[in-house]
Amino acid sequence: MSISVGQLFFVGIQGPALSPAEADFLVKNDIGGVVLFTRNLTSPQELHKLCGDIQNLRSKTVSKAPFFIAIDMEGGRVHRLKPPFTQWPSLAKVSNLDSTSMAFKFANMMAEELRAVGINLDFAPCVDVLTNPDNKLIGDRSLGSDPEQVAKMASALVRGYIKGGVIACAKHFPGHGNTIVDSHEELPVDTVGPHTLESRELVPFKKVFRSRIDMVMTAHIKYEKIAPENPATLSPIILQKILREGLRYRGLVISDDLDMKALAKYHSREEIAVQALKAGCDMLLYCNDPSSPPIALESVRKALADGRLSEPLLTESLHRVAALKKESLASCLPLPMSDASKVIGHPEHLRVAKAINDGVIPEDLRNT
């Protein structure tokens, strides 16, 4: 086999420091990215060291490629970093200000703090249009119920992340705002039709694509009137016909966590990994269960060897991964800790966060 599939994998780790076994797994399998959670984040100093330790492994890998180091930092309820990092409000509060300038500052300042400690990818913004008010999973993670408003604000957020040196990832394609069921626990089914999807759910995605977003995360939702056979993550109709062909999206596609019960209740771990790649995912995300990535890696290698997975398909995904890393991760190490500490919880960041929480735009921040 002539290609290394590890670059198509994102994995979680178990604590605030890399264990020897985890470091060995990342190196031997040439893993593409690491995703961080609260369990990995004890202090800015330890986080800074962790990100540096991860990046320093690259010299031992086959590809010598820098690692994507990702986090879920949306603001509000989905906010992994604790004080002294700035505590950012929810996207609903950002949108309520109806200021693209403040939205840009929100994302730009958040990105500066992430970048300072070595995090180079944020699984944000959430660009789901909140069309079902009973949708507690999304709720105030959404920028609102008006597709044009969500699109306008999401575009400003993406530009802010990019300016701050962090890769943004729009989620959850093609839209998670019309459901009630939590995909962490069960498979949601959406009855939206093609016309409504086009005129509502896809509007913000089209806008952020024009803002040059580099990554999109899939939704573990079955759209029974559009792609009744499989949830979006496993659906060539959603990921190839709609996303690639219809919207002409050229960036990276990453799955949501493939261990979520929306998929795991109905498919084996071996089957999920292969199906997601066949459907059009470029990268596979595994967040919490350390036993899943080795199983998935083996199943992908086996499917490639026996012809169930196309080598040209995976090579194309690998090219996308390599291109984004070359473009965006040229300088991937954290700032020196002495410099990073001046960025984390910067007074201006705290002021902007407070203003958004208070629902006001300070005079000196209007149209700046």
Backbone torsions as a table, in degrees:
resi	resn	phi	psi	omega
1	MET	NA	132.4	-169.7
2	SER	-100.1	-1.6	-178.9
3	ILE	-122.9	150.9	179.7
4	SER	-100.4	111.3	-173.0
5	VAL	-82.1	-10.9	-176.8
6	GLY	-59.4	-28.8	179.1
7	GLN	-65.0	-13.2	179.8
8	LEU	-91.5	5.9	-175.5
9	PHE	-113.8	140.6	170.5
10	PHE	-115.4	132.0	-178.2
11	VAL	-131.4	154.0	171.5
12	GLY	-92.2	161.5	173.0
13	ILE	-124.0	166.5	-163.9
14	GLN	-94.0	-18.2	-175.7
15	GLY	-147.3	-170.0	-177.3
16	PRO	-76.9	-4.9	176.6
17	ALA	-137.7	150.5	176.8
18	LEU	-69.4	130.0	171.4
19	SER	-80.1	158.3	176.9
20	PRO	-56.7	-37.1	179.9
21	ALA	-67.0	-39.3	178.8
22	GLU	-67.4	-43.8	178.1
23	ALA	-60.6	-42.0	179.5
24	ASP	-62.8	-41.6	179.7
25	PHE	-64.5	-43.9	179.3
26	LEU	-61.0	-43.0	-176.6
27	VAL	-72.9	-51.0	-174.3
28	LYS	-64.1	-31.5	-177.7
29	ASN	-100.0	0.5	178.9
30	ASP	51.4	53.2	-175.1
31	ILE	-68.4	143.0	-174.1
32	GLY	-80.3	-32.0	-175.3
33	GLY	-158.6	159.5	177.5
34	VAL	-124.4	136.5	177.1
35	VAL	-111.4	135.7	-175.6
36	LEU	-106.3	146.1	177.9
37	PHE	-130.3	179.8	-177.4
38	THR	-55.2	-34.4	-179.1
39	ARG	-63.7	-17.3	-179.0
40	ASN	-98.0	-2.7	-165.9
41	LEU	-121.4	88.4	-178.8
42	THR	-97.0	-41.5	179.0
43	SER	-151.8	158.5	176.2
44	PRO	-56.1	-37.3	-177.6
45	GLN	-66.2	-44.5	-179.8
46	GLU	-69.8	-37.1	177.4
47	LEU	-64.2	-43.6	177.6
48	HIS	-57.5	-45.7	179.2
49	LYS	-65.6	-42.2	-179.5
50	LEU	-59.3	-47.2	-179.4
51	CYS	-64.1	-39.6	176.6
52	GLY	-64.1	-41.8	179.4
53	ASP	-63.6	-39.8	178.4
54	ILE	-63.0	-49.2	-177.7
55	GLN	-65.0	-31.7	-179.0
56	ASN	-69.6	-12.1	176.7
57	LEU	-75.9	-16.7	-172.7
58	ARG	-58.7	-32.7	-178.2
59	SER	-65.5	-17.9	-178.9
60	LYS	-95.0	-7.1	-176.5
61	THR	-88.6	164.4	179.1
62	VAL	-65.1	-44.4	-174.6
63	SER	-79.5	-22.6	-173.3
64	LYS	60.4	18.9	-176.9
65	ALA	-83.3	144.3	173.4
66	PRO	-62.9	156.9	178.2
67	PHE	-88.8	139.3	160.0
68	PHE	-68.1	131.1	172.0
69	ILE	-120.9	112.7	-168.4
70	ALA	-116.3	161.8	177.8
71	ILE	-153.3	156.0	171.1
72	ASP	-94.3	99.3	176.5
73	MET	-127.9	89.1	178.9
74	GLU	-93.7	-27.5	-166.9
75	GLY	99.8	158.8	179.9
76	GLY	70.2	-130.8	-175.6
77	ARG	-66.2	-31.9	-178.6
78	VAL	-101.7	87.0	-170.4
79	HIS	-148.0	94.0	-171.7
80	ARG	-74.3	-34.4	-171.5
81	LEU	-86.2	126.8	-178.9
82	LYS	-94.6	169.9	176.4
83	PRO	-53.4	145.2	15.3
84	PRO	-82.4	1.6	173.3
85	PHE	-61.3	146.9	176.7
86	THR	-58.8	135.3	177.9
87	GLN	-95.8	104.4	-173.1
88	TRP	-86.8	142.7	179.4
89	PRO	-73.8	175.2	-178.5
90	SER	-70.9	161.0	176.9
91	LEU	-65.1	-29.5	177.2
92	ALA	-59.9	-41.0	179.3
93	LYS	-69.5	-36.2	176.0
94	VAL	-61.2	-46.7	-176.8
95	SER	-67.0	-33.0	-179.5
96	ASN	-60.5	-27.0	178.6
97	LEU	-73.5	-21.0	-179.6
98	ASP	52.8	42.0	-179.5
99	SER	-126.4	111.1	177.3
100	THR	-66.2	-28.4	177.4
101	SER	-63.4	-44.5	179.5
102	MET	-70.4	-35.8	177.3
103	ALA	-63.2	-43.1	177.5
104	PHE	-59.9	-47.6	-179.4
105	LYS	-61.5	-43.0	178.9
106	PHE	-52.7	-53.6	-176.6
107	ALA	-72.1	-38.8	-178.6
108	ASN	-64.1	-43.7	-179.2
109	MET	-71.7	-39.9	175.0
110	MET	-59.2	-45.1	-179.9
111	ALA	-61.3	-39.3	179.9
112	GLU	-60.1	-39.0	179.7
113	GLU	-71.9	-39.9	176.6
114	LEU	-62.4	-48.2	-176.6
115	ARG	-62.3	-34.4	-177.3
116	ALA	-60.5	-35.5	-178.0
117	VAL	-97.4	1.1	174.0
118	GLY	104.7	6.3	175.6
119	ILE	-84.9	123.9	-172.8
120	ASN	-113.3	-0.2	-178.1
121	LEU	-143.5	129.2	176.0
122	ASP	-113.9	125.1	175.1
123	PHE	-76.3	70.1	-177.8
124	ALA	-162.4	156.8	7.2
125	PRO	-89.1	160.5	169.2
126	CYS	-78.5	117.4	-177.8
127	VAL	-112.0	21.8	177.6
128	ASP	-69.2	133.9	176.5
129	VAL	-83.9	120.9	-174.4
130	LEU	-80.8	86.1	-177.4
131	THR	-93.8	-15.7	178.0
132	ASN	-113.3	107.3	-176.7
133	PRO	-63.6	-16.3	177.5
134	ASP	-86.8	3.7	-178.7
135	ASN	-79.4	91.6	-176.4
136	LYS	-76.1	-28.4	-179.0
137	LEU	-61.8	-43.8	179.6
138	ILE	-88.1	-62.8	173.9
139	GLY	46.4	-124.5	-176.1
140	ASP	-77.5	5.6	170.1
141	ARG	-75.7	-16.6	-179.3
142	SER	-87.9	154.1	175.4
143	LEU	-83.7	0.2	174.0
144	GLY	136.9	-172.8	-175.7
145	SER	-103.0	-7.4	178.8
146	ASP	-96.4	114.9	-176.7
147	PRO	-55.0	-38.2	-178.6
148	GLU	-69.4	-38.0	176.6
149	GLN	-65.7	-45.1	177.8
150	VAL	-59.6	-43.5	-179.1
151	ALA	-62.4	-46.7	-178.2
152	LYS	-61.3	-48.2	-177.7
153	MET	-71.0	-37.8	180.0
154	ALA	-63.1	-38.9	178.5
155	SER	-60.5	-42.5	178.8
156	ALA	-65.4	-39.2	177.8
157	LEU	-62.4	-45.9	-179.4
158	VAL	-60.0	-44.2	179.0
159	ARG	-62.5	-34.7	177.9
160	GLY	-66.7	-43.7	177.5
161	TYR	-62.1	-46.1	-178.4
162	ILE	-60.5	-45.0	179.4
163	LYS	-62.3	-32.5	179.9
164	GLY	-82.2	0.3	175.4
165	GLY	83.8	21.1	179.6
166	VAL	-121.9	136.4	177.0
167	ILE	-71.4	133.4	177.3
168	ALA	-100.0	156.0	-179.6
169	CYS	-138.4	112.8	179.7
170	ALA	-78.2	136.5	-179.9
171	LYS	-142.9	156.5	2.0
172	HIS	-116.6	113.0	-172.5
173	PHE	-71.7	135.4	3.5
174	PRO	-94.0	13.3	176.3
175	GLY	144.7	129.1	-175.1
176	HIS	-116.3	13.8	-171.3
177	GLY	-88.1	-7.3	-173.4
178	ASN	-107.6	10.8	-175.1
179	THR	-106.4	169.5	173.6
180	ILE	-117.6	-39.9	-176.1
181	VAL	-66.7	138.3	176.6
182	ASP	-83.4	117.2	-176.5
183	SER	-68.3	-11.2	172.3
184	HIS	-67.2	-25.6	-173.4
185	GLU	-112.1	-29.3	-174.0
186	GLU	-157.0	163.9	-179.5
187	LEU	-84.3	113.7	175.2
188	PRO	-72.8	147.0	175.4
189	VAL	-120.6	126.4	-179.1
190	ASP	-109.7	135.9	-178.2
191	THR	-99.7	11.5	-179.8
192	VAL	-61.2	141.1	178.2
193	GLY	-94.0	170.5	-176.1
194	PRO	-58.4	-40.7	-177.3
195	HIS	-65.6	-45.5	179.4
196	THR	-65.0	-42.3	178.1
197	LEU	-56.3	-45.2	-178.3
198	GLU	-64.5	-42.4	-173.1
199	SER	-89.9	-6.6	-175.8
200	ARG	-129.1	-73.6	-174.3
201	GLU	-61.0	-37.6	-173.4
202	LEU	-83.6	-11.5	-176.6
203	VAL	-58.0	-49.6	179.5
204	PRO	-65.9	-34.6	178.6
205	PHE	-63.4	-44.2	178.0
206	LYS	-57.5	-40.4	-177.4
207	LYS	-68.0	-44.3	-178.7
208	VAL	-71.9	-25.8	173.9
209	PHE	-63.8	-39.6	178.2
210	ARG	-68.9	-22.9	176.0
211	SER	-84.7	6.8	173.6
212	ARG	69.3	39.8	173.7
213	ILE	-66.4	145.9	-173.1
214	ASP	-98.4	-13.5	-173.3
215	MET	-148.4	146.1	177.1
216	VAL	-131.2	138.2	176.6
217	MET	-105.2	138.9	-177.3
218	THR	-82.0	161.0	175.7
219	ALA	-102.0	136.7	172.6
220	HIS	-85.8	68.1	-178.1
221	ILE	-133.9	139.1	174.7
222	LYS	-93.8	123.1	178.1
223	TYR	-100.4	91.7	-165.5
224	GLU	-67.4	-21.4	178.5
225	LYS	-93.2	-4.0	-177.5
226	ILE	-118.2	-47.9	-179.5
227	ALA	-141.9	77.6	-169.8
228	PRO	-70.5	-14.9	-173.5
229	GLU	-78.9	-36.6	-173.8
230	ASN	-144.0	154.8	170.8
231	PRO	-62.2	160.5	-172.3
232	ALA	-52.5	-40.9	-178.2
233	THR	-58.5	-28.5	-176.5
234	LEU	-110.8	15.8	-171.2
235	SER	-111.2	114.1	173.5
236	PRO	-63.2	-28.2	178.6
237	ILE	-62.8	-45.9	-178.8
238	ILE	-71.6	-48.2	-169.9
239	LEU	-86.5	-28.5	-179.8
240	GLN	-101.4	-54.5	-176.9
241	LYS	-68.4	-46.3	-176.2
242	ILE	-83.0	-52.6	-172.7
243	LEU	-74.8	-53.5	-176.0
244	ARG	-77.8	-50.6	-175.0
245	GLU	-81.5	-49.3	-176.3
246	GLY	-69.6	-47.8	-176.6
247	LEU	-95.2	-6.4	178.6
248	ARG	56.4	36.5	178.3
249	TYR	-74.2	133.5	-175.5
250	ARG	-116.0	-2.4	-176.9
251	GLY	-83.6	-166.0	-178.6
252	LEU	-81.1	143.3	172.7
253	VAL	-114.3	122.4	177.0
254	ILE	-116.5	142.2	176.0
255	SER	-72.8	157.8	162.3
256	ASP	-70.9	175.2	-177.1
257	ASP	-54.4	120.4	-174.5
258	LEU	-77.6	-4.6	174.8
259	ASP	-92.7	-1.0	178.6
260	MET	-63.7	148.2	-170.3
261	LYS	-69.1	-18.5	175.5
262	ALA	-55.3	-32.5	177.2
263	LEU	-102.8	-44.5	-171.5
264	ALA	-64.5	-24.2	178.4
265	LYS	-72.2	-21.5	-169.9
266	TYR	-120.3	-9.3	-177.5
267	HIS	-140.8	151.8	175.2
268	SER	-76.2	159.5	178.8
269	ARG	-62.1	-36.9	178.4
270	GLU	-63.3	-44.1	-176.5
271	GLU	-69.1	-41.1	-177.7
272	ILE	-58.6	-48.3	-176.7
273	ALA	-60.1	-46.8	-178.1
274	VAL	-67.6	-44.0	-178.8
275	GLN	-63.8	-39.0	-179.1
276	ALA	-63.4	-41.5	178.1
277	LEU	-68.6	-42.1	178.5
278	LYS	-62.5	-35.8	-177.7
279	ALA	-70.4	-29.1	-179.8
280	GLY	134.7	4.5	172.7
281	CYS	-71.0	137.9	174.1
282	ASP	-89.0	-33.8	-177.5
283	MET	-132.2	145.9	-177.5
284	LEU	-110.7	127.5	-174.8
285	LEU	-104.2	125.6	176.0
286	TYR	-127.7	114.2	-168.4
287	CYS	-96.1	-45.3	-162.3
288	ASN	-122.3	-31.8	-174.7
289	ASP	-97.3	107.5	-175.8
290	PRO	-67.1	-13.0	179.1
291	SER	-81.0	-15.0	-175.0
292	SER	-76.1	-47.0	-177.1
293	PRO	-57.0	-42.7	178.3
294	PRO	-61.5	-38.7	178.5
295	ILE	-65.0	-45.2	-178.9
296	ALA	-65.5	-42.6	178.2
297	LEU	-58.2	-46.4	-179.3
298	GLU	-63.7	-40.9	-179.1
299	SER	-67.0	-36.3	178.3
300	VAL	-68.4	-43.7	178.5
301	ARG	-61.4	-41.1	-179.8
302	LYS	-66.7	-43.3	179.7
303	ALA	-64.1	-33.6	177.7
304	LEU	-69.9	-41.5	-178.6
305	ALA	-67.2	-37.0	-177.3
306	ASP	-94.8	5.9	172.7
307	GLY	88.0	2.6	177.5
308	ARG	-74.3	-23.0	172.6
309	LEU	-114.4	137.5	-177.8
310	SER	-82.9	128.2	177.0
311	GLU	-62.8	-41.8	176.4
312	PRO	-59.8	-35.8	178.6
313	LEU	-62.6	-47.7	-179.0
314	LEU	-71.1	-33.8	176.8
315	THR	-62.5	-38.7	177.3
316	GLU	-63.1	-42.1	176.9
317	SER	-63.7	-42.4	178.6
318	LEU	-62.1	-36.9	177.1
319	HIS	-64.1	-40.2	178.7
320	ARG	-64.2	-43.6	178.6
321	VAL	-60.5	-48.9	-177.6
322	ALA	-62.9	-39.5	-178.5
323	ALA	-65.7	-42.6	-179.6
324	LEU	-67.9	-39.7	178.1
325	LYS	-63.4	-42.2	179.9
326	LYS	-63.5	-39.5	-176.8
327	GLU	-75.4	-40.2	-167.9
328	SER	-111.1	-14.8	-174.1
329	LEU	-116.2	26.8	178.9
330	ALA	-57.9	-39.9	176.2
331	SER	-116.2	93.2	-169.7
332	CYS	-107.6	-9.3	-179.2
333	LEU	-76.1	152.2	175.6
334	PRO	-60.6	159.3	169.1
335	LEU	-64.2	158.4	169.6
336	PRO	-53.0	142.9	-173.7
337	MET	-58.4	-33.3	179.6
338	SER	-63.1	-34.9	177.2
339	ASP	-79.8	-40.3	-179.6
340	ALA	-60.3	-38.0	-177.6
341	SER	-65.0	-24.1	177.8
342	LYS	-78.5	-21.6	-179.9
343	VAL	-87.5	-39.9	-176.5
344	ILE	-63.9	124.3	179.8
345	GLY	62.1	32.1	179.0
346	HIS	-55.9	139.9	-177.8
347	PRO	-52.3	-37.3	179.6
348	GLU	-68.6	-34.6	176.0
349	HIS	-65.3	-44.3	179.5
350	LEU	-62.4	-37.3	179.8
351	ARG	-66.4	-42.5	179.6
352	VAL	-66.6	-42.5	178.4
353	ALA	-60.6	-42.4	179.5
354	LYS	-65.5	-40.5	179.7
355	ALA	-61.5	-42.9	178.8
356	ILE	-65.1	-43.3	177.9
357	ASN	-60.6	-37.4	-178.6
358	ASP	-81.0	-9.7	179.6
359	GLY	74.0	30.8	-179.5
360	VAL	-130.2	154.6	173.6
361	ILE	-114.5	110.8	178.9
362	PRO	-56.4	145.5	-174.7
363	GLU	-53.9	-41.6	-176.4
364	ASP	-74.3	-7.5	179.2
365	LEU	-104.3	0.2	179.6
366	ARG	-72.9	127.7	175.2
367	ASN	55.1	35.3	176.8
368	THR	-114.1	NA	NA
